Amino acid sequence: AELSVSFAQGLQMTNILKDFWEDRSRGACWLPQETFARHGVVLAELSPGRTGAGFDAGLSELIGVAHAHLRNALAYTLLIPRTEPGIRRFCLWALGLAVLTLRRIAANPAYTSGAEVKVSRPVVWLTRISTSLVVGDDRMLRRLFELAARGLPLAAPGIGDGFRQVRAAGAAGAAREDAAPSWQERVL
């Protein structure tokens, strides 16, 4: 359950970061004020293109948290049996696009609209093709993730610690054939 929740949080955080300015123009702000307050920023006082170092620091912190959740999303996806390539592919496409979106946000913290950090169609296509080619190879999927996430900030330990226990419990259960939970029970 922890991994599935973390997967959802990683995707949602990525979308919140990407759509910050559009949401703000409609009077909504889903970013945690306390994160930015630590860096001397009042979100209500920001305007597109005029954010400063404090905003960049808060944004980097949240990118690190989203990145940690997306690492858990990869762990979740790798628990899905290789005999379920369609389900794996579905998860991998969302995961890959989220990581690449975080990279675009990290590379352009002064963005003023989601369109500026949105992943291009050719990159979407490349993500779909590359993950589909290695959908059953956990080692290659980990390498693709590391390549895509290279250079992203990563939240301090705490966000990703719980999944190790879940994976260990799943591996221990799988070792006992007679008591092995289904993969759905392990990841849901």
Backbone bond lengths (Angstrom), bond angles and torsions (degrees), N, CA, C in turn:
res aa  C-N    CA-C-N  psi(-1)  N-CA   C-N-CA  omega(-1)  CA-C   N-CA-C  phi
1 A - - - 1.446 - - 1.532 110.78 -
2 E 1.334 116.83 -38.02 1.468 119.49 -179.35 1.524 111.75 -59.88
3 L 1.319 115.91 -41.81 1.463 119.02 -177.24 1.521 111.96 -68.80
4 S 1.322 117.20 -39.98 1.466 118.85 -179.65 1.524 110.70 -66.35
5 V 1.325 117.01 -38.76 1.465 120.80 177.23 1.527 109.83 -65.52
6 S 1.324 116.41 -42.74 1.460 120.50 179.42 1.532 110.76 -63.67
7 F 1.330 116.79 -39.61 1.463 121.29 176.83 1.531 108.97 -56.69
8 A 1.324 116.02 -51.12 1.465 120.46 -179.30 1.528 111.37 -61.69
9 Q 1.321 116.92 -40.78 1.467 120.07 179.47 1.523 111.24 -63.89
10 G 1.321 117.12 -40.68 1.461 120.24 178.87 1.515 112.20 -61.93
11 L 1.339 116.30 -44.19 1.465 119.71 178.60 1.525 111.18 -66.30
12 Q 1.334 116.05 -44.00 1.465 119.46 -178.70 1.527 111.44 -65.33
13 M 1.331 116.89 -43.25 1.470 119.61 178.96 1.521 111.33 -61.13
14 T 1.322 116.30 -40.11 1.464 120.01 178.87 1.525 110.10 -60.88
15 N 1.323 116.96 -45.21 1.466 120.06 179.18 1.521 112.07 -65.85
16 I 1.322 117.32 -38.69 1.467 120.46 178.03 1.524 110.27 -62.44
17 L 1.329 116.66 -44.23 1.466 120.08 178.93 1.526 110.90 -64.15
18 K 1.328 116.39 -44.92 1.468 120.64 -178.58 1.531 111.29 -62.42
19 D 1.318 116.69 -41.48 1.466 121.22 -172.72 1.525 113.98 -97.06
20 F 1.328 117.59 14.82 1.462 120.99 -175.68 1.525 112.97 -51.06
21 W 1.326 117.18 -50.60 1.467 119.79 -174.27 1.525 112.27 -70.02
22 E 1.331 117.84 -37.01 1.461 120.18 176.93 1.531 110.31 -65.66
23 D 1.334 116.37 -44.13 1.469 119.86 177.56 1.525 110.08 -60.65
24 R 1.303 115.13 -43.50 1.469 121.02 -178.63 1.522 111.53 -60.75
25 S 1.336 117.00 -38.46 1.469 120.36 179.47 1.529 111.72 -66.34
26 R 1.338 117.06 -21.35 1.467 121.86 176.79 1.529 111.77 -95.16
27 G 1.330 116.29 5.13 1.459 120.27 178.09 1.512 114.91 87.29
28 A 1.327 117.67 12.03 1.468 121.23 179.40 1.524 109.60 -112.82
29 C 1.307 116.04 145.14 1.463 121.16 174.34 1.521 107.85 -143.48
30 W 1.319 116.02 117.72 1.457 121.90 -177.72 1.522 112.05 -101.05
31 L 1.326 117.77 -0.15 1.464 120.51 178.90 1.527 109.74 -76.71
32 P 1.325 117.77 144.21 1.470 120.35 -179.94 1.533 111.36 -74.30
33 Q 1.318 116.49 114.31 1.466 121.76 -178.37 1.522 111.08 -56.03
34 E 1.346 117.52 -38.21 1.471 119.89 -176.05 1.531 111.97 -62.09
35 T 1.319 117.21 -33.12 1.469 119.97 177.64 1.525 109.87 -62.11
36 F 1.309 116.81 -45.31 1.457 121.03 -177.71 1.524 111.73 -77.06
37 A 1.317 117.27 -32.13 1.471 120.86 178.25 1.527 110.42 -60.34
38 R 1.333 116.76 -35.45 1.476 120.01 176.99 1.524 111.66 -60.49
39 H 1.309 116.40 -22.61 1.469 121.82 -179.22 1.529 111.31 -106.67
40 G 1.338 116.35 14.35 1.462 120.84 176.41 1.514 115.21 76.14
41 V 1.324 117.63 24.37 1.463 121.36 -176.72 1.528 110.30 -113.29
42 V 1.315 115.49 133.89 1.465 122.09 171.22 1.529 105.93 -106.63
43 L 1.315 116.71 110.78 1.463 120.64 -174.01 1.525 112.84 -57.25
44 A 1.314 117.53 -36.42 1.469 121.04 -178.41 1.526 112.46 -64.17
45 E 1.320 117.41 -18.98 1.470 121.21 -177.73 1.527 113.49 -95.18
46 L 1.322 117.56 -1.96 1.471 120.78 -177.72 1.517 111.50 -79.96
47 S 1.320 114.16 153.03 1.461 119.86 170.52 1.527 107.50 -134.96
48 P 1.335 117.28 149.91 1.462 120.45 -177.69 1.527 112.22 -53.93
49 G 1.316 115.37 133.42 1.455 121.10 178.16 1.516 114.34 82.97
50 R 1.323 117.50 -3.90 1.468 121.25 -178.52 1.526 108.42 -133.12
51 T 1.325 115.29 71.84 1.463 119.13 -173.14 1.521 113.36 -110.82
52 G 1.298 118.96 -51.10 1.454 122.57 177.32 1.516 115.20 91.62
53 A 1.337 114.22 178.26 1.465 122.12 -173.58 1.525 112.54 -64.97
54 G 1.326 118.11 -35.54 1.462 120.69 179.45 1.519 111.95 -63.33
55 F 1.320 116.05 -42.26 1.466 120.23 177.04 1.522 109.91 -64.01
56 D 1.332 116.11 -44.70 1.465 120.19 179.38 1.527 111.00 -58.19
57 A 1.341 117.21 -40.72 1.469 121.15 -180.00 1.527 111.00 -66.17
58 G 1.327 117.24 -43.48 1.464 120.42 177.72 1.515 111.51 -64.77
59 L 1.324 116.17 -41.38 1.456 121.43 178.00 1.526 110.24 -61.75
60 S 1.325 116.88 -43.78 1.459 121.31 178.67 1.533 111.12 -61.05
61 E 1.315 116.02 -40.12 1.465 120.64 178.13 1.533 110.73 -61.11
62 L 1.325 116.69 -44.85 1.463 120.50 -179.62 1.525 111.98 -70.69
63 I 1.314 117.27 -33.77 1.466 120.18 174.08 1.526 109.00 -61.35
64 G 1.337 116.69 -40.28 1.459 120.77 177.95 1.517 112.80 -62.39
65 V 1.316 116.96 -39.03 1.471 120.86 177.85 1.530 110.04 -67.98
66 A 1.331 116.88 -46.02 1.466 120.40 178.44 1.529 110.27 -60.91
67 H 1.321 116.68 -41.40 1.461 121.77 177.94 1.530 110.49 -59.25
68 A 1.329 117.39 -44.60 1.469 120.90 178.77 1.532 110.39 -61.22
69 H 1.323 116.76 -41.96 1.467 119.77 177.79 1.528 110.88 -64.34
70 L 1.316 117.37 -37.79 1.460 119.68 179.70 1.527 111.44 -70.50
71 R 1.309 118.12 -28.37 1.470 120.04 171.61 1.529 109.60 -63.41
72 N 1.320 116.35 -40.64 1.464 119.82 175.49 1.524 110.61 -64.75
73 A 1.330 116.67 -35.23 1.459 120.71 177.68 1.526 110.68 -62.39
74 L 1.316 116.63 -37.70 1.461 119.35 176.16 1.526 110.12 -65.10
75 A 1.326 117.39 -44.11 1.468 120.63 177.83 1.530 110.24 -58.52
76 Y 1.308 116.73 -42.58 1.473 122.32 177.42 1.526 109.82 -58.92
77 T 1.311 116.19 -49.64 1.457 121.34 -176.87 1.522 111.34 -62.59
78 L 1.318 117.06 -38.40 1.464 120.19 -178.94 1.524 112.33 -71.86
79 L 1.316 118.70 -16.13 1.466 121.37 173.92 1.527 111.87 -75.77
80 I 1.312 116.64 -19.85 1.466 120.44 178.08 1.527 107.25 -71.93
81 P 1.325 118.05 129.79 1.472 120.11 -176.43 1.527 112.53 -58.42
82 R 1.307 114.63 148.00 1.468 120.79 177.54 1.529 111.03 -62.07
83 T 1.329 116.24 -19.95 1.465 120.62 179.09 1.526 112.29 -75.95
84 E 1.332 116.75 0.94 1.471 123.00 177.77 1.537 109.61 -119.65
85 P 1.335 117.29 60.98 1.471 118.95 -174.31 1.527 113.83 -63.41
86 G 1.308 118.45 -31.33 1.462 119.92 -179.88 1.520 112.20 -64.79
87 I 1.324 116.27 -43.22 1.463 120.38 179.08 1.523 109.77 -67.20
88 R 1.330 115.80 -43.65 1.469 119.96 178.07 1.524 110.62 -59.12
89 R 1.322 116.08 -46.84 1.468 120.98 -178.32 1.530 110.51 -59.45
90 F 1.313 116.73 -45.39 1.461 121.39 179.38 1.530 110.54 -55.93
91 C 1.328 116.31 -46.76 1.472 120.70 179.22 1.524 111.23 -66.69
92 L 1.322 116.61 -42.50 1.462 120.84 -176.84 1.523 112.31 -65.16
93 W 1.309 117.22 -37.64 1.463 119.06 179.31 1.522 110.36 -63.39
94 A 1.329 116.66 -46.94 1.472 119.82 179.31 1.523 110.75 -63.20
95 L 1.314 116.33 -43.23 1.464 122.06 -179.49 1.525 111.09 -63.30
96 G 1.316 116.81 -47.99 1.463 120.68 -179.44 1.519 112.53 -61.19
97 L 1.318 116.67 -44.13 1.466 119.75 -179.76 1.520 111.33 -67.21
98 A 1.326 117.29 -35.18 1.469 119.91 177.80 1.527 110.77 -65.33
99 V 1.322 117.38 -45.61 1.469 120.36 179.88 1.526 110.16 -62.06
100 L 1.313 116.88 -43.30 1.465 119.78 -179.72 1.529 111.70 -67.38
101 T 1.317 117.26 -32.65 1.469 120.42 174.70 1.522 110.10 -65.63
102 L 1.336 117.03 -43.48 1.473 119.86 177.14 1.524 110.65 -59.00
103 R 1.323 116.75 -39.84 1.474 119.36 177.88 1.520 111.34 -61.00
104 R 1.316 116.51 -41.47 1.469 119.92 -179.87 1.525 110.73 -66.85
105 I 1.329 116.86 -38.37 1.470 120.26 177.68 1.527 109.76 -65.96
106 A 1.328 116.62 -45.22 1.471 120.74 -179.46 1.526 111.03 -62.39
107 A 1.324 117.01 -35.97 1.466 120.96 -179.28 1.527 112.35 -76.31
108 N 1.328 117.25 -18.81 1.460 121.14 -176.70 1.534 110.24 -138.20
109 P 1.339 117.94 66.25 1.469 119.68 -176.74 1.528 113.52 -65.86
110 A 1.318 117.79 -14.20 1.468 120.88 178.17 1.533 111.71 -91.29
111 Y 1.336 117.62 15.65 1.459 120.08 179.97 1.531 109.91 -56.77
112 T 1.311 116.04 151.11 1.470 120.29 -178.21 1.526 112.58 -118.91
113 S 1.335 116.34 -1.53 1.466 120.41 175.46 1.524 109.00 -158.24
114 G 1.306 115.01 156.28 1.455 120.45 178.41 1.514 112.67 -60.31
115 A 1.324 116.68 -30.34 1.463 120.69 179.99 1.526 111.52 -60.41
116 E 1.328 117.19 -30.65 1.466 120.88 -179.09 1.525 112.78 -70.22
117 V 1.323 117.44 -23.48 1.466 120.29 -177.03 1.527 111.99 -116.90
118 K 1.309 116.31 5.24 1.462 121.23 178.67 1.527 109.35 -69.16
119 V 1.316 115.96 141.71 1.461 121.51 179.05 1.533 108.29 -71.74
120 S 1.329 116.19 135.06 1.466 121.20 -177.47 1.533 111.43 -71.66
121 R 1.309 115.83 160.08 1.468 120.49 178.86 1.527 112.71 -59.23
122 P 1.336 118.73 -43.32 1.469 117.36 177.29 1.535 112.69 -60.25
123 V 1.327 117.63 -35.74 1.467 120.65 178.58 1.529 109.99 -70.88
124 V 1.325 117.20 -36.90 1.472 120.20 175.05 1.523 108.95 -59.80
125 W 1.314 116.15 -47.42 1.463 121.36 -179.97 1.528 110.65 -60.58
126 L 1.325 116.83 -46.94 1.462 121.09 179.82 1.531 111.41 -61.99
127 T 1.321 116.85 -39.03 1.466 121.14 178.01 1.523 110.22 -63.41
128 R 1.310 116.58 -45.20 1.471 120.21 179.93 1.523 110.97 -62.96
129 I 1.316 116.91 -44.16 1.467 120.72 -178.76 1.527 110.88 -66.32
130 S 1.326 117.07 -49.88 1.475 120.01 -175.12 1.523 111.69 -64.40
131 T 1.325 117.91 -42.05 1.467 118.74 179.77 1.525 110.73 -70.86
132 S 1.319 117.53 -34.28 1.464 120.13 178.42 1.523 111.60 -65.88
133 L 1.318 116.62 -36.39 1.467 120.20 -179.46 1.526 112.74 -66.01
134 V 1.323 116.96 -30.95 1.473 120.10 -175.95 1.531 111.95 -117.99
135 V 1.328 117.55 22.94 1.464 121.95 -174.39 1.531 113.45 -54.32
136 G 1.321 118.10 -29.23 1.460 121.27 -178.72 1.516 114.57 -99.23
137 D 1.315 118.29 3.43 1.466 122.27 -176.04 1.533 109.73 -111.03
138 D 1.326 115.63 95.71 1.467 120.55 -176.06 1.525 112.64 -58.41
139 R 1.313 116.65 -39.56 1.468 120.15 -179.55 1.530 110.83 -62.33
140 M 1.313 116.65 -44.71 1.469 120.14 179.28 1.532 111.31 -68.83
141 L 1.316 116.78 -35.20 1.470 119.49 177.52 1.522 110.47 -64.70
142 R 1.331 116.19 -40.19 1.473 119.04 176.33 1.524 110.44 -62.85
143 R 1.319 116.78 -40.93 1.474 120.14 179.04 1.526 111.50 -64.76
144 L 1.326 116.65 -42.57 1.465 119.67 177.22 1.524 110.52 -60.66
145 F 1.334 116.28 -42.42 1.462 119.85 178.77 1.522 110.23 -61.63
146 E 1.324 117.00 -47.39 1.472 120.58 -179.29 1.524 111.11 -60.71
147 L 1.305 116.44 -39.76 1.464 120.47 177.70 1.531 110.57 -63.78
148 A 1.317 116.21 -46.74 1.469 120.02 -179.35 1.526 111.86 -66.13
149 A 1.334 117.22 -35.51 1.473 121.46 -175.52 1.527 113.30 -89.91
150 R 1.319 117.11 -3.61 1.466 120.60 -177.13 1.524 110.93 -54.11
151 G 1.324 115.19 129.56 1.450 120.94 177.35 1.519 114.95 88.94
152 L 1.324 117.68 -9.21 1.466 119.14 178.62 1.519 110.34 -75.75
153 P 1.327 117.46 143.40 1.465 118.46 172.51 1.531 108.62 -64.35
154 L 1.323 116.02 153.91 1.464 121.38 179.68 1.516 108.19 -131.40
155 A 1.318 116.66 130.34 1.465 121.38 -178.83 1.519 110.48 -59.82
156 A 1.317 114.92 153.22 1.465 121.72 177.88 1.523 109.94 -59.40
157 P 1.332 117.49 157.90 1.466 120.42 177.82 1.523 110.88 -50.51
158 G 1.309 114.18 144.60 1.458 120.53 -177.36 1.515 109.44 134.81
159 I 1.328 116.42 -45.61 1.462 120.10 177.89 1.520 109.76 -68.93
160 G 1.305 118.25 -44.05 1.451 120.29 -173.30 1.511 115.93 -99.61
161 D 1.322 119.04 -0.38 1.457 120.18 -174.49 1.519 113.54 -66.46
162 G 1.313 118.44 -38.72 1.455 121.75 -174.51 1.510 114.59 -62.57
163 F 1.330 118.13 -30.86 1.454 117.91 -174.87 1.513 112.38 -68.87
164 R 1.308 118.14 -25.45 1.467 119.34 178.79 1.523 110.36 -62.58
165 Q 1.324 116.74 -39.68 1.457 120.43 178.76 1.523 110.46 -66.52
166 V 1.320 117.81 -41.14 1.455 121.20 179.75 1.520 109.95 -64.32
167 R 1.333 117.00 -44.15 1.467 119.96 179.26 1.515 110.65 -63.62
168 A 1.330 117.47 -41.67 1.462 120.30 -179.96 1.519 110.27 -63.49
169 A 1.324 117.58 -41.27 1.459 120.92 179.07 1.523 110.14 -64.75
170 G 1.325 116.97 -40.77 1.454 120.51 178.36 1.514 111.76 -64.93
171 A 1.327 117.26 -40.93 1.463 121.19 179.22 1.521 110.61 -66.55
172 A 1.324 117.38 -40.42 1.466 120.66 179.24 1.523 110.00 -64.78
173 G 1.323 116.99 -41.43 1.462 120.66 179.19 1.514 111.45 -66.48
174 A 1.319 117.17 -37.96 1.457 120.99 -179.55 1.517 111.37 -68.05
175 A 1.323 117.70 -25.76 1.461 121.23 179.54 1.526 110.97 -70.27
176 R 1.323 117.41 -25.13 1.464 121.43 177.54 1.521 107.44 -98.70
177 E 1.301 117.08 96.52 1.460 122.13 -175.12 1.529 112.84 -54.25
178 D 1.340 116.31 -40.26 1.463 119.00 -174.70 1.523 112.51 -71.82
179 A 1.327 118.24 -25.42 1.460 121.32 -176.65 1.526 111.94 -114.53
180 A 1.307 116.73 13.97 1.467 119.60 -174.83 1.521 110.91 -68.72
181 P 1.329 116.87 125.35 1.464 118.90 175.40 1.522 109.43 -72.60
182 S 1.306 115.98 155.75 1.456 118.73 175.87 1.521 108.30 -67.39
183 W 1.321 116.64 161.56 1.464 118.46 179.51 1.520 110.05 -62.70
184 Q 1.335 117.86 -31.99 1.460 119.64 179.00 1.524 110.63 -63.58
185 E 1.323 117.45 -39.60 1.463 120.66 178.89 1.520 110.88 -66.25
186 R 1.328 117.11 -34.39 1.465 119.92 -178.75 1.517 111.95 -73.04
187 V 1.323 118.45 -35.63 1.460 119.49 -174.61 1.518 113.54 -99.83
188 L 1.300 118.07 -15.24 1.472 119.65 -178.57 1.487 113.08 -102.97
